[in-house]
Amino acid sequence: MSSNAETLANVILEIERIIGEYLEPTSAHDAKTAIELILLEMDRNDAIAAAERVRAGYTGPKLVK
């Protein structure tokens, strides 16, 4: 399982790729398709939950002695 930071980094890089493809002059994608792909990527990687955990200050399981 990847950490919150890894999850968010992967999603951001995938969003960058999608937008880059959309901006290519020969792109067959329209804006709606690009947005749908971005939302699918965020859902697939549970990015919203990871972002909420980061914002809440969750750092992972704590070792209890």
N, C-alpha and C positions, 0 to 999 in steps of 0.2 A: 504494500500500500504506500502511495506517495504522500509526502507531507503537504500541508496546505500551500506552502510556498511553491513547491514543485507543481502542484495542480494548477495554481494560478499562472505560473510561468508558462506551462505548456499551453494553456488556453489562450494566453496573450499572444504567444508565438503563432498559434493556429489562426487566430483572428487576424494577425498581421498578414499571414499568407493569403487568407480569403480576400482581404481588402486589396492586397497587392494584385491578385488575379483580377479582381473586379476593375481595377484602375488601368489594366493593360488595354492598349488601344484596340486590340483584336478580341477582347473579352466577349464571350457569349452570354455572360451573366447580366441580369438586370439588378437594380438596387434591392428589390424585394427578395430575390434569390440569395443575394449576398447576406442580407439581414437574417433570413431563415437559416442559412448555413452557420452564421455566428451564434444564433440562439441554440441551434442543435448542438454545436460544440460545447457551449456553456452547460447545457443540460447533460450531455454525455459524460462530462468530467465532473459533474456536481460542483461547478465553480462557484455558484451562488452560496452554497453551504460553506465552502472553504473560505470565501471572502467574509461571510458572516462570522466564522470562527476567528479569523485573523482580526477583524474589527473588534470583537469581544475580548481579545487578548488571550485566546486559547492557545497554549503552546504544546499541548499534547499530554499524554498520561504522566502523572506524577508518581515518583517512587516513594512509597510509604513504608517506613520501618516499624 
